[in-house]
Amino acid sequence: MADLTEVHATTLADGVEDSLLRYIRSSGLNPGDALPKEAELAERLSVSRHIVREGLSRLKTLGMIDSRKRRGMTLRRPDAFAGVSKLAEARLFSDGERREMMGLRVVMELGMAEFIFRRRTPELVAGLRKFAGAERSSQDIPLEIAFHTRLFAIGGNAMANQFQNILVTAFQSHRPDGSSDVLKTPSHREICDVLEHGSSDDFYRVLRAHFEPYTNW
């Protein structure tokens, strides 16, 4: 049975974390601005410094606070996907979660198709072709990842690119390698051809057909 003192402390820390976030919002603080000292925060929130320290520690873990000697605590702009990225690198997601990540990856790339098509240039397509691989759909996972990472980046959304790079970690566990369905889908070269010479609708359709094995599990 959990120690009631520990449970109470955890509950208080949760509340203080929420209170700290509300304080940051209501104070109009921006990245680089200084935060009050622990003692002042404890007095404002009517809790012990120990609990405030726990709440601040959680925000530091999220990358929201920077603490340095002589400078004190300052608000920083966090990496929105830092925590998820570490989980992905450690391969801590379940099979079901990785399957859902693959589905989300497909949805994101299809959703980005119009932006990719609008932003394409002959130079970007030429660069993409370097990662296209063989005439038929590639069974080379690193090449598959490199191609779609490069293709997605043409869309020009930096935050979406960052999230996409996390989602591709699901490739290792949930890719239908060896399936005859993969060999029947449009190849990377065909995708490049349509991107260069086809219409926006043509490009969406060829991408949708390429992803068919991933959406029919």
Secondary structure, DSSP 8 states (H G I E B T S, - for coil): ---HHHHHHHHHHHHHHHHHHHHHHHTT--TT-B---HHHHHHHHTS-HHHHHHHHHHHHHTT-EEEETTTEEEE----TTHHHHHHHHTT-S-HHHHHHHHHHHHHHHHHTHHHHHHH--HHHHHHHHTT--SSS----HHHHHHHHHHHHHTT--HHHHHHHHHHGGGGGTS--TT-HHHHHS--HHHHHHHHHHS-HHHHHHHHHHHTHHHH--
